[in-house]
Amino acid sequence: MSKILSNKSNLQVLYEDNHIIVVNKRAGDIVQGDKTGDTPLSEVIKEYIAEKYNKPGNVYLGVVHRLDRPTTGIVVFSKTSKALPRLNKLFADKDAKKTYWALVKNEPQKHEATLIHWLKKNPKNNKSTAHTKEVPDSKKAILHYKVIKKLDHYFLLEIQLETGRHHQIRSQLASIGCPIKGDLKYGFDRSNSDASIHLHAKHLQFVHPVKKEPIDVTAPLPDDALWNVCLA
């Protein structure tokens, strides 16, 4: 993965208040620190908060959920220790409605369907395999998809996640013969030039954990020729 690291000057904040901050992650950014040692998005946001609000000392920031490094779109962070467990519960209880867009080369057999698999993660290659029946150490994964646009060489899918498993969308779509554009790990034939994949966390709806108000956030698509055609 090429190092397309965020900094606070290009951080795209979609929503912010005293308790939460929602950003549009770029391909290449990692949500929190890992073995690569690259600067994670969480640290970039801490720096942004410290500078914006002139906060001395350590800035609190809780990681609520993650997106894969090559994926783009909405990521939610907690700015207070009060909001973090409530956000964690909200996501765990599936009370956050997540919508993704994905571009695939192969036409799905059904233009609208629910996929149910049992995913088993292999930590050695950081990959999940989708099984049609439960196997040891597997987790049930459910998503709903529909084809919303046909391009010249690709199909645009809109995906609603019911569960949040490791590489769930990537693995489940690959299992029906529809790997995501650029996703070599899950069977696409070539990578994208910027090491991204065409999977975007586009829309998120949830009830604010403290204010109890509905939050509705949409992340603009990355500026590339193929995504731009999807909006035409």
Secondary structure, 3 states (H helix, E strand, C coil): CCCCCCCCCCCCEEEECCCEEEEEECCCCCCCCCCCCCCCHHHHHHHHHHHHCCCCCCCCCEECCCCCCCCEEEEEEECCCCHHHHHHHHHHCCCCEEEEEEEECCCCCCCEEEEEEEEEEECCCCEEEEECCCCCCCEEEEEEEEEEEECCCCEEEEEEECCCCCCHHHHHHHHCCCCECCCHHHCCCCCCCCCCCCEEEEEEEEECCCCCCEEEEECCCCCCHHHHHHHC
